[in-house]
Amino acid sequence: MSYESVDKLQKALVENVFHYAKDSKKAAGRALGTLVEIITYYLLKTWDFNNYISIEKGLKEYGNPEISHNVEYSLHPIIRSTDLLINKTEKSITASQILKELNNQNFSLSGLSRKTNNLLSKEGILRNACAIAESKNSFLLCSIKSQKGPNIELCVYEQNSKPFAVFECKRVGVEEGISKGPQTIEKAKQGAYVARTASSLQKIRTESGEMYGIIYKSDNTFYIKPYTEFMEEIIFSNNTELLRRFIMTIGVVSNHGNWFTSENQNKEMKVLAQSYDWLLFLSDKGLSEFIDKLIMNPKRIHLPIRDAFISSYSEKKVKNQFTKVQMNLDADRILLDYFSINKKKIESWFNVISPKKKHLSELKSELNELKNKNWKEILK
């Protein structure tokens, strides 16, 4: 079964999942927002950015570090990494357990403060991008690499706290039957503010409407050039002055009430497109296909995904196990397989709103270029 619009999707979720809720439509809308975040997260993992991702970290404003904003996903340089083999018993895998094993392997923990997170709960719920310790300038995280019989292979990696890219997910528009959406323009403005204050590459507009970028060097002199051209120059350069405080900002938006398409943009979309370095539109078709094939009408192999979703949003739910932070372990494995097998199709779900005339493959290329920089030298 296919759904003609996000409204139809929302109605299907109301009827099949959220019928018990006092405001079932709002509950279904929130779930759709979570699904957009999950699709974005697993696409990044499929692009081999797993060890670079942090979730809901505070992003300090450029030149104004007293103010920070949590962002869905940030991509950080890796300082060091190692693999561990942990015996999986009935108990959970805790930060303390992992840190103890690291210490046994002479992995220096100097300057790091332990976190209390569990990588894996005894109920089989995985914590994505699990932070197990942190220092003033870094995060120590852990993820599951593979499962080998009674043992689980872990990857532990230390990230520099300064990201090279951030992703935020937004649903904008109005619901069916409502003539105006006052909250959605405010959400767009909030996203636009964060996008415009994150990076050393600042946007300025000329009187004729052209967008320029300006970066101040450490001696307070500056570079200024047409924005898109300048951003590409920064990404593909090795100039420390250009890169040291640069952060690429990427917004991911999905429809809410059919106010717009990628071609027919409303005010919210225009605000976001002029603020993020890249703005991606997750199409109704893509969101519909994800929900139809993995949640509403899954094949037998995909049933753990449906079960994890239903258990997280049913009336008798005990604990969420289908969010960007917490995911059922079996559902995680199946999602990774699904995204890996269907990568090209899933990439086609996204339309590039800005920069104009660019393609998703170019975003992936630019992220890889940033990932592979010598950040140790740049940030020293």
Helices and strands as residue ranges (DSSP letters): H 6-16, H 24-46, G 50-52, E 53-61, E 64-75, E 78-87, E 93-94, H 95-104, E 113-114, E 118-120, E 125-127, E 130-134, E 138-148, E 151-160, E 165-173, H 182-197, E 202-205, E 211-216, E 222-226, H 227-235, H 240-243, E 248-256, H 267-273, E 278-282, H 284-291, I 292-296, G 300-302, H 303-313, E 326-328, H 329-341, H 343-347, E 350-354, H 360-371, H 375-378
